[in-house]
Amino acid sequence: MHSYKLYSSLPDLATHKIWAEIDLDALRSNYRALAKEVKKGTPDCRPMCVVKADAYGHGIDACVDALLGEGCDFFAVSSIEEALAVRQVCRSVNADADILILGYTPAEEAVTLSRCNIIQTVFSSDYARSLSKRVSAAGKALRVHIKFDTGMNRIGFPAHSADEIERSAHEIAAVSALPGIIVEGAFTHFARADETAGDARTREQAERYFALLERSRALGAPISVRHICNSAATLRFPEYHLDLCRLGVLLYGAEPSDMFNFEVKPVMRLCAQISQVHTLRAGEQLSYGGTFTAPADMRIATAPIGYADGFIRAYSGAEAVIYSKEGARRGIGRIIGRICMDQCMLDLCGTDAHEGDVAVLIGEPGQLDALAALAHTINYECLCLISARVPRVVRGGGSD
């Protein structure tokens, strides 16, 4: 996990050559907007804040602390390590919250899960029996949510046909009777909720979920907590809001795809100081492979950030917004040539930039999605790629 420095203005540029500003006020604002949104379909629906992958690269400790302050009482993570980090933050501020591990945890950790009151996803009968064996031997009980596989074909009790639904329902009922296993919830995950071309598939998955839920309950499974919406489905399918909505990328100010126009504020601002400004002469090649040749004499800058920091080679061609040390906007630069492990070069495009100025690479309007397009990926990945060697510098409150 990251360590954090709290500040109220720009960080001390004498000690930071690159950094990611984490704006907790923006995170709080996004949470409040989304907490209202989830109630559009079901008045009692609550947000489940997804803070896996170190809160999508933003830093799990500071983000959880801020979200607890806004009243969030349910978090989702991907590992026991992340779950324990969330629990530690809760304890440090004397708060309580439910924590769900969305995927697999080795059954050997079952007693730890129980002791720390962490909810584990169960996706097969064999896995449930392994967990039951360990917690019951220790005289403990483990809260679980059942994962239904309605079409993602990743993990879960299968629900692709009437026969599978019947078979899975009997298995889930049997799981609920295992010693030490407390079945509380059931969920599934939509594969195509972020695209209108996938609407029929999304509705099919929902129908499968409700069919398996109804049959499992009829056979005695005490499922009380239901959640099937991710960020995209939260915005597009209010009829599926149910008891919880799992809010991920939207919390951090990014949208699930370019079809959305929900007003959220970017939480991360990735910055690098300009280390050198010099002239690249006409005809000279730049960086590895000589993929860029100067068409004329041009002022270029070097910034001390590269693919080891998560600013990958595919981002060549991206725009950077350049500011003076005092925060005055100087203009736009463009990444040219191949990005190196620790450095990259920018065409200053006539901008009057100087050494020590700040190049903003993520956080200005359109930047994150432009990086995703260059890399032929999604904005989620661009955020998660920012490596641990980039200091996360918190503003807007949080933990020191």
Secondary structure, DSSP 8 states (H G I E B T S, - for coil): ---EEEESSS--TTT-SEEEEEEHHHHHHHHHHHHHHTTTT-TT-EEEEE-HHHHHTT-HHHHHHHHHHTT--EEEESSHHHHHHHHHHHHHTT---EEEE-S---GGGHHHHHHTT-EEEE-SHHHHHHHHHHHHHTT--EEEEEEEESSS-SSSEE-SSHHHHHHHHHHHHHHHTSTTEEEEEEE---SSTT-GGGHHHHHHHHHHHHHHHHHHHHTT----EEE-B-HHHHHH-GGG--SEEEE-GGGGT--SSTT--------EEEEEE--EEEEE-TT-EESGGG-EE-SS-EEEEEES--GGGT--GGGTT-EEEEE-TTS-EEEEEEEES---SS-EEEE-TT----TT-EEEEESSTTHHHHHHHHTTS-HHHHHHHS-TTS-EEEESS---
